Amino acid sequence: MDRGSDLRRTVLILAALALTACRSSEDVPPPAPPVTQAPPPVGSAALDKSVVITPPGRDVPRQYAAFSGVWVGSWDGASFDARLAVRTIAKNGRVEVTYAWGTLGDVKPGTADGQGKIAGNTMKLERFANGGDATFTMQTNGTLAGAYSLAGASYMGTFHKQ
């Protein structure tokens, strides 16, 4: 190619670049909104942000320490969801927990603090103020199998560590 062709090609490229830079804002799609975590559905179980998990001490047996943390699940595979925060665990297996439940019929979401004890691979909680009884058994796959009874009704559920 000759110099004239090179010059014309350069001018065309520069013109194309200039036109691209001058496009109106209508031609440019708006930026994507930031990705945010969806809020929990209305009526779902929620723990207050003030709930703190204290890591178990070195003197706490490993099988007890495995219960520490926040567990999420639902009863009978239904939309009656629940959260269990195992806040503290002592070396003798004593625990302090916060339990949160979602909506089920006339029952509105709420929370209750409680205590209990781990023996072997089962954590039995003392009766909650609402009359509910709960037991959670550690499964070999690292989930908790829960049993909950209240006012003559019994529920079973599986809980996963959050």
ZITARA-V557897 format. One record per residue. N is the residue number from 1. RES is the residue in three letters. SS is DSSP state (alpha for helix, beta for strand, coil for the rest). PHI is phi in radians with two decimals (999 if undefined). PSI is psi in whole degrees, 0 to 359 (NA if undefined). Layout:
{{N	RES	SS	PHI	PSI} {N	RES	SS	PHI	PSI}}
//
This chain:
{{1	MET	coil	999	156} {2	ASP	coil	-1.67	175} {3	ARG	alpha	-1.09	324} {4	GLY	alpha	-1.11	318} {5	SER	alpha	-1.17	319} {6	ASP	alpha	-1.10	319} {7	LEU	alpha	-1.14	315} {8	ARG	alpha	-1.10	317} {9	ARG	alpha	-1.06	316} {10	THR	alpha	-1.08	317} {11	VAL	alpha	-1.11	317} {12	LEU	alpha	-1.12	319} {13	ILE	alpha	-1.12	315} {14	LEU	alpha	-1.12	321} {15	ALA	alpha	-1.13	317} {16	ALA	alpha	-1.10	317} {17	LEU	alpha	-1.10	318} {18	ALA	alpha	-1.11	318} {19	LEU	alpha	-1.14	321} {20	THR	alpha	-1.11	318} {21	ALA	alpha	-1.19	335} {22	CYS	coil	-1.63	6} {23	ARG	coil	-1.00	147} {24	SER	coil	-1.29	162} {25	SER	alpha	-1.17	342} {26	GLU	alpha	-1.18	334} {27	ASP	alpha	-1.42	342} {28	VAL	coil	-1.70	124} {29	PRO	coil	-1.14	148} {30	PRO	coil	-1.16	153} {31	PRO	coil	-1.12	150} {32	ALA	coil	-1.20	141} {33	PRO	coil	-1.16	153} {34	PRO	coil	-1.12	149} {35	VAL	coil	-1.39	126} {36	THR	coil	-2.19	156} {37	GLN	coil	-1.36	132} {38	ALA	coil	-1.15	140} {39	PRO	coil	-1.18	155} {40	PRO	coil	-1.10	150} {41	PRO	coil	-1.02	149} {42	VAL	coil	-1.02	133} {43	GLY	coil	1.55	4} {44	SER	coil	-1.54	163} {45	ALA	coil	-1.22	134} {46	ALA	coil	-2.50	137} {47	LEU	coil	-1.66	141} {48	ASP	coil	-1.13	147} {49	LYS	coil	-1.12	344} {50	SER	coil	-1.36	350} {51	VAL	coil	-1.22	122} {52	VAL	coil	-2.05	133} {53	ILE	coil	-1.66	121} {54	THR	coil	-1.67	118} {55	PRO	coil	-1.00	140} {56	PRO	coil	-1.08	146} {57	GLY	coil	-1.24	169} {58	ARG	coil	-1.15	339} {59	ASP	coil	-1.47	356} {60	VAL	coil	-1.45	126} {61	PRO	coil	-0.96	143} {62	ARG	alpha	-0.97	320} {63	GLN	alpha	-1.15	331} {64	TYR	alpha	-1.37	317} {65	ALA	alpha	-1.03	332} {66	ALA	coil	-1.07	338} {67	PHE	coil	-1.36	342} {68	SER	coil	-1.09	140} {69	GLY	beta	2.13	191} {70	VAL	beta	-1.83	131} {71	TRP	beta	-2.04	137} {72	VAL	beta	-2.17	135} {73	GLY	beta	-2.90	190} {74	SER	beta	-2.48	154} {75	TRP	beta	-1.57	133} {76	ASP	coil	0.94	30} {77	GLY	coil	1.10	13} {78	ALA	coil	-1.57	186} {79	SER	coil	-1.47	10} {80	PHE	coil	-1.47	87} {81	ASP	beta	-1.56	161} {82	ALA	beta	-2.61	158} {83	ARG	beta	-2.34	142} {84	LEU	beta	-2.25	119} {85	ALA	beta	-1.80	113} {86	VAL	beta	-1.57	98} {87	ARG	beta	-1.37	318} {88	THR	beta	-2.43	151} {89	ILE	beta	-2.41	126} {90	ALA	coil	-1.61	164} {91	LYS	coil	-1.12	339} {92	ASN	coil	-1.54	3} {93	GLY	coil	1.64	356} {94	ARG	beta	-1.16	137} {95	VAL	beta	-2.23	154} {96	GLU	beta	-2.10	133} {97	VAL	beta	-2.34	163} {98	THR	beta	-2.22	128} {99	TYR	beta	-1.95	133} {100	ALA	beta	-2.15	139} {101	TRP	beta	-2.24	156} {102	GLY	coil	-1.75	190} {103	THR	coil	-1.30	137} {104	LEU	beta	-2.60	108} {105	GLY	coil	1.03	239} {106	ASP	coil	-1.41	348} {107	VAL	beta	-1.35	125} {108	LYS	coil	-1.65	157} {109	PRO	coil	-1.02	149} {110	GLY	beta	-2.97	182} {111	THR	beta	-2.41	158} {112	ALA	beta	-2.58	137} {113	ASP	beta	-1.56	149} {114	GLY	beta	-2.71	179} {115	GLN	beta	-2.38	166} {116	GLY	beta	-3.03	196} {117	LYS	beta	-2.58	140} {118	ILE	beta	-1.68	133} {119	ALA	beta	-2.34	119} {120	GLY	coil	1.15	239} {121	ASN	coil	-1.93	19} {122	THR	beta	-2.14	133} {123	MET	beta	-1.91	115} {124	LYS	beta	-1.82	122} {125	LEU	beta	-1.60	146} {126	GLU	coil	-1.19	156} {127	ARG	coil	-0.98	131} {128	PHE	coil	-1.25	163} {129	ALA	coil	-1.03	332} {130	ASN	coil	-1.44	0} {131	GLY	coil	1.64	0} {132	GLY	coil	-1.34	142} {133	ASP	beta	-2.02	137} {134	ALA	beta	-2.42	141} {135	THR	beta	-2.35	138} {136	PHE	beta	-2.26	129} {137	THR	beta	-2.03	127} {138	MET	beta	-1.23	127} {139	GLN	coil	-1.64	161} {140	THR	coil	-1.12	338} {141	ASN	coil	-1.55	6} {142	GLY	coil	1.52	7} {143	THR	coil	-1.70	167} {144	LEU	beta	-1.89	130} {145	ALA	beta	-1.63	119} {146	GLY	beta	-1.87	149} {147	ALA	beta	-2.30	130} {148	TYR	beta	-2.38	134} {149	SER	beta	-2.30	141} {150	LEU	beta	-2.72	128} {151	ALA	coil	0.90	44} {152	GLY	coil	1.44	354} {153	ALA	beta	-1.77	142} {154	SER	beta	-2.11	143} {155	TYR	beta	-2.32	147} {156	MET	beta	-2.14	148} {157	GLY	beta	-2.80	165} {158	THR	beta	-2.02	134} {159	PHE	beta	-2.11	137} {160	HIS	beta	-1.98	143} {161	LYS	beta	-1.20	133} {162	GLN	coil	-1.47	NA}}
//
